[in-house]
Amino acid sequence: MDVLLWVIVPYVCLAIFVVGHLWRYKYDKFGWTTRSSQMYESKLLRIGSPMFHFGLLFVIGGHVIGLVIPKSWTEAVGITEGMYHFMAVSIGAIAGFCTVVGMIILIYRRRTTGPVFSATTNMDKVMYVFLAAVILLGLSNTVVGNILSHYDYREGVSIWWRQFFTLHPDPSLMANAPTTFRLHTLAACALFALWPFTRLVHVFSAPLGYLWRPYVVYRAKPNSRLGSRDARRGWERSELPRPEDRAHGSHTSSRR
């Protein structure tokens, strides 16, 4: 059972994550979007969206530091275990709180705003369930691992995570972790498997072309026609009267 949960299932979810995105990009490019609903409601969106996204960025950053960087590396640069856990608890709690509050506002907005709720698909609802589970279980890990049980995930979960990408994961490291850590990991695996088939694909979209694309010219050349055909009579552009023409009570029109 440990091999199934902590070796087979994560690799299957990772395969679905990679292959699913390739499939989605090839066969559903026009569906690669968040399906923006700002036109239907913007007040709650202006509050909830920044809280959720910026809080989530700090949460992801904390995961990268805690999972990718070994404990010996931070100690080598002078960051003691107490200092690390203090920053993890303080910054992680604030970021987690902002993420949860932002998520609640966005879900409330989606449920109570008619057009937004009508545009919500069944896959969106499933995605929100797993996303909420991952975030709430992750926040509970901050309390359980750092305050109640004093479990050092950097000597268990983090090592398993790095071994996972070197293709030699030790399932016993996860089997001995607290329940909230195991549930958080399984929920995250399920979310990654669902990811390619939801609006979450927009995470991998960025307008990089704007960095090197040429400027768009909106001005027209003097004495040029609009379009490739001559203008019909009665639709010609007219020039405004010049000041000297106004003084004489006349104006000049130009037909092109």
C-alpha positions as CSV (number, residue, x, y, z in Angstrom):
1,M,0.0,0.0,0.0
2,D,2.9,2.4,0.8
3,V,4.4,1.8,-2.7
4,L,1.0,2.3,-4.3
5,L,0.3,5.6,-2.5
6,W,3.8,7.1,-2.5
7,V,5.4,5.8,-5.7
8,I,2.8,4.6,-8.2
9,V,0.1,7.2,-7.7
10,P,2.4,10.2,-7.7
11,Y,4.1,9.1,-11.0
12,V,0.7,8.4,-12.6
13,C,-0.5,11.9,-11.7
14,L,2.7,13.4,-13.0
15,A,2.3,11.6,-16.3
16,I,-1.3,12.8,-16.6
17,F,-0.1,16.3,-15.8
18,V,2.5,16.4,-18.5
19,V,0.7,14.5,-21.2
20,G,-2.6,16.2,-20.5
21,H,-1.1,19.6,-21.0
22,L,0.4,18.6,-24.3
23,W,-2.9,17.1,-25.4
24,R,-4.8,20.2,-24.3
25,Y,-2.5,22.6,-26.1
26,K,-2.7,20.6,-29.3
27,Y,-6.4,20.0,-29.5
28,D,-7.9,22.8,-27.4
29,K,-5.8,26.0,-27.9
30,F,-8.9,28.2,-28.0
31,G,-10.0,26.7,-24.7
32,W,-6.6,27.5,-23.0
33,T,-8.0,30.4,-21.0
34,T,-9.4,31.3,-17.6
35,R,-12.7,32.4,-19.2
36,S,-12.6,35.8,-17.6
37,S,-15.8,36.9,-15.9
38,Q,-14.7,40.4,-15.0
39,M,-17.4,41.9,-17.2
40,Y,-20.1,40.3,-14.9
41,E,-18.8,41.5,-11.6
42,S,-15.6,43.4,-10.6
43,K,-16.0,44.7,-7.0
44,L,-15.4,41.3,-5.3
45,L,-12.9,40.3,-8.0
46,R,-10.7,43.3,-7.3
47,I,-10.5,42.2,-3.6
48,G,-10.4,38.5,-3.8
49,S,-8.2,37.9,-6.8
50,P,-5.1,39.8,-5.6
51,M,-5.4,38.3,-2.1
52,F,-5.6,34.8,-3.6
53,H,-2.9,35.1,-6.2
54,F,-0.3,37.0,-4.2
55,G,-0.9,34.8,-1.2
56,L,-0.6,31.7,-3.4
57,L,2.7,33.0,-4.8
58,F,4.2,33.3,-1.3
59,V,2.8,29.8,-0.5
60,I,4.5,28.3,-3.6
61,G,7.7,30.1,-2.8
62,G,7.7,28.6,0.7
63,H,7.1,25.2,-0.7
64,V,10.0,25.6,-3.1
65,I,12.4,26.7,-0.3
66,G,11.2,23.9,2.0
67,L,11.2,21.1,-0.5
68,V,14.0,21.9,-2.9
69,I,16.6,23.4,-0.6
70,P,18.1,20.7,1.8
71,K,18.3,21.5,5.5
72,S,22.1,21.4,5.5
73,W,22.2,24.2,2.9
74,T,20.3,26.7,5.0
75,E,22.3,25.8,8.1
76,A,25.5,26.3,6.1
77,V,24.6,29.9,5.4
78,G,23.8,30.6,9.0
79,I,20.0,30.0,9.1
80,T,19.3,28.0,12.3
81,E,16.4,25.6,12.6
82,G,14.7,28.0,15.0
83,M,15.0,30.9,12.6
84,Y,13.8,28.8,9.7
85,H,10.7,27.5,11.5
86,F,9.9,31.0,12.8
87,M,9.9,32.4,9.2
88,A,8.0,29.4,8.0
89,V,5.2,29.8,10.6
90,S,4.9,33.6,10.4
91,I,5.2,34.1,6.7
92,G,3.4,30.9,5.9
93,A,0.5,31.7,8.2
94,I,0.0,35.2,6.7
95,A,0.3,33.9,3.1
96,G,-2.0,31.0,3.9
97,F,-4.6,33.3,5.5
98,C,-4.6,35.7,2.5
99,T,-5.0,32.7,0.2
100,V,-7.9,31.2,2.1
101,V,-9.7,34.5,2.5
102,G,-9.2,35.3,-1.2
103,M,-10.4,31.9,-2.2
104,I,-13.5,32.3,-0.1
105,I,-14.3,35.6,-1.7
106,L,-13.9,34.2,-5.2
107,I,-16.0,31.2,-4.5
108,Y,-18.7,33.4,-2.9
109,R,-18.6,35.6,-5.9
110,R,-18.9,32.7,-8.3
111,R,-21.8,31.2,-6.4
112,T,-23.8,34.4,-5.8
113,T,-23.3,36.2,-9.1
114,G,-25.8,34.7,-11.6
115,P,-23.8,35.1,-14.9
116,V,-20.6,33.9,-13.3
117,F,-22.2,30.9,-11.7
118,S,-23.9,30.0,-15.1
119,A,-20.5,30.1,-16.7
120,T,-19.1,27.6,-14.1
121,T,-18.6,24.1,-15.5
122,N,-18.7,20.9,-13.6
123,M,-14.9,20.6,-14.0
124,D,-14.6,24.0,-12.4
125,K,-16.5,22.8,-9.4
126,V,-14.4,19.7,-9.0
127,M,-11.3,21.8,-9.3
128,Y,-12.4,24.2,-6.6
129,V,-13.0,21.3,-4.2
130,F,-9.5,19.8,-4.7
131,L,-7.9,23.3,-4.7
132,A,-9.6,24.2,-1.4
133,A,-8.6,20.8,0.1
134,V,-5.0,21.3,-0.8
135,I,-4.9,24.9,0.6
136,L,-6.7,24.0,3.8
137,L,-4.6,20.9,4.5
138,G,-1.4,22.8,3.7
139,L,-2.4,25.5,6.2
140,S,-3.2,22.8,8.8
141,N,0.3,21.4,8.2
142,T,1.7,24.7,9.4
143,V,-0.1,24.3,12.7
144,V,0.4,20.5,13.1
145,G,4.0,20.3,11.9
146,N,5.4,23.5,13.6
147,I,3.2,24.0,16.7
148,L,1.5,20.7,17.8
149,S,3.7,17.8,16.8
150,H,6.9,19.6,15.9
151,Y,7.3,17.3,13.0
152,D,10.3,18.3,10.8
153,Y,9.1,17.8,7.3
154,R,12.5,18.7,5.9
155,E,13.8,15.4,7.3
156,G,10.9,13.4,5.8
157,V,8.6,14.8,3.2
158,S,11.3,17.0,1.6
159,I,13.7,14.2,1.2
160,W,10.9,12.0,-0.4
161,W,10.1,14.9,-2.8
162,R,13.6,15.3,-4.0
163,Q,14.0,11.5,-4.3
164,F,10.8,11.5,-6.4
165,F,12.5,13.5,-9.1
166,T,15.6,11.3,-9.0
167,L,13.4,8.3,-9.6
168,H,14.3,6.7,-6.2
169,P,11.5,7.7,-3.8
170,D,11.5,6.0,-0.4
171,P,7.8,5.4,0.5
172,S,8.5,5.0,4.2
173,L,9.4,8.7,4.5
174,M,5.8,9.6,3.6
175,A,4.2,6.6,5.4
176,N,5.7,7.9,8.7
177,A,4.6,11.5,8.2
178,P,1.6,13.0,10.1
179,T,-1.9,12.4,8.6
180,T,-2.3,16.0,7.4
181,F,0.9,15.8,5.4
182,R,-0.1,12.6,3.7
183,L,-3.6,13.9,2.9
184,H,-2.1,17.2,1.6
185,T,0.2,15.3,-0.7
186,L,-2.5,13.0,-2.0
187,A,-4.8,15.9,-2.6
188,A,-2.1,17.8,-4.4
189,C,-1.4,14.7,-6.6
190,A,-5.1,14.6,-7.5
191,L,-5.1,18.3,-8.3
192,F,-2.1,18.0,-10.6
193,A,-3.9,15.1,-12.4
194,L,-7.0,17.4,-12.9
195,W,-4.9,20.5,-13.8
196,P,-4.7,20.0,-17.6
197,F,-8.4,19.7,-17.9
198,T,-9.4,22.8,-16.0
199,R,-8.9,26.6,-16.2
200,L,-5.7,26.2,-14.2
201,V,-3.8,25.8,-17.5
202,H,-3.7,29.6,-17.6
203,V,-0.8,29.4,-15.1
204,F,1.5,28.4,-18.0
205,S,0.4,31.3,-20.2
206,A,2.4,34.5,-20.5
207,P,2.4,37.2,-23.2
208,L,6.1,36.8,-23.8
209,G,5.7,38.0,-27.4
210,Y,5.0,41.5,-26.1
211,L,8.7,41.8,-25.1
212,W,10.0,41.8,-28.7
213,R,7.0,42.4,-31.0
214,P,7.1,45.6,-33.1
215,Y,5.1,48.6,-32.3
216,V,1.6,48.8,-33.7
217,V,1.2,52.0,-35.9
218,Y,-2.2,53.5,-35.7
219,R,-1.6,56.7,-37.8
220,A,-2.4,56.8,-41.5
221,K,-0.2,58.3,-44.2
222,P,-1.2,61.8,-45.6
223,N,-3.5,61.8,-48.6
224,S,-4.0,58.0,-48.3
225,R,-7.2,56.2,-48.9
226,L,-9.0,54.2,-46.3
227,G,-9.1,50.6,-47.5
228,S,-8.4,49.3,-51.0
229,R,-11.5,50.8,-52.7
230,D,-12.5,54.3,-53.6
231,A,-14.9,55.8,-51.2
232,R,-18.6,56.1,-52.3
233,R,-19.9,59.5,-53.1
234,G,-21.3,61.1,-49.9
235,W,-18.9,59.3,-47.7
236,E,-15.8,61.3,-48.4
237,R,-13.7,62.7,-45.6
238,S,-14.0,66.4,-45.1
239,E,-11.4,68.8,-43.8
240,L,-12.2,71.2,-41.0
241,P,-12.5,74.8,-42.1
242,R,-9.3,76.8,-41.7
243,P,-9.3,80.0,-39.5
244,E,-8.8,82.3,-42.5
245,D,-11.8,80.6,-44.2
246,R,-14.0,81.1,-41.2
247,A,-13.1,84.8,-41.2
248,H,-14.6,85.1,-44.7
249,G,-17.6,83.0,-43.8
250,S,-16.7,80.1,-45.9
251,H,-15.1,76.7,-45.6
252,T,-13.3,74.3,-47.9
253,S,-14.1,70.7,-48.3
254,S,-11.9,68.1,-49.8
255,R,-13.2,65.1,-51.7
256,R,-11.0,62.0,-52.0
